[in-house]
Amino acid sequence: MAFRINEECISCGLCEATCPNECISEVDGVFVIDESKCAGDICKECVDMCPVGAIEPAE
């Protein structure tokens, strides 16, 4: 299952810098995850790095 970034994101950019699949990018000042590239449950590096818990499983 892929992840998504919710509205609690503070746009710190740690998730983008941490993602080994380079699936996180900033779009109009908001970070988003390309779910087609996200390794989801296998990786979770962005989830562990987020200081505000703004990354959650995508529905």
C-alpha positions as CSV (number, residue, x, y, z in Angstrom):
1,M,0.0,0.0,0.0
2,A,1.3,3.4,-0.9
3,F,1.4,6.5,1.3
4,R,0.1,10.0,1.0
5,I,0.8,13.3,2.7
6,N,-2.1,14.8,4.6
7,E,-2.9,18.5,5.4
8,E,-0.8,18.4,8.6
9,C,2.3,18.6,6.5
10,I,4.5,21.6,7.5
11,S,6.5,21.5,4.1
12,C,9.8,20.8,5.8
13,G,11.0,18.7,2.9
14,L,12.5,15.9,5.0
15,C,10.4,13.3,3.3
16,E,11.5,14.3,-0.1
17,A,15.2,14.1,0.9
18,T,14.7,10.7,2.5
19,C,12.7,8.9,-0.2
20,P,14.9,6.3,-1.9
21,N,12.4,6.0,-4.8
22,E,12.3,9.7,-5.5
23,C,8.5,9.6,-5.5
24,I,8.0,12.7,-3.3
25,S,8.0,16.2,-4.9
26,E,6.9,19.7,-4.1
27,V,4.0,21.0,-6.2
28,D,2.8,24.6,-5.6
29,G,4.4,24.6,-2.1
30,V,2.8,21.3,-1.0
31,F,4.6,17.9,-0.9
32,V,2.9,15.0,-2.7
33,I,3.7,11.3,-3.2
34,D,3.5,9.7,-6.6
35,E,1.7,6.6,-5.4
36,S,2.7,4.6,-8.5
37,K,6.4,4.8,-7.4
38,C,5.9,4.4,-3.7
39,A,7.1,1.2,-2.2
40,G,4.7,1.6,0.7
41,D,4.8,-1.1,3.4
42,I,8.2,-2.2,2.2
43,C,9.9,1.1,2.8
44,K,8.3,3.5,5.3
45,E,11.3,5.8,5.4
46,C,9.3,8.9,4.9
47,V,6.8,7.9,7.6
48,D,9.6,7.5,10.1
49,M,11.2,10.8,9.1
50,C,8.1,13.0,9.2
51,P,8.3,15.2,12.4
52,V,4.5,15.8,12.5
53,G,3.1,12.4,11.4
54,A,1.6,13.8,8.2
55,I,2.3,10.7,6.1
56,E,-0.4,8.0,6.1
57,P,-1.5,5.0,4.1
58,A,-3.3,6.0,0.9
59,E,-6.9,4.9,0.5
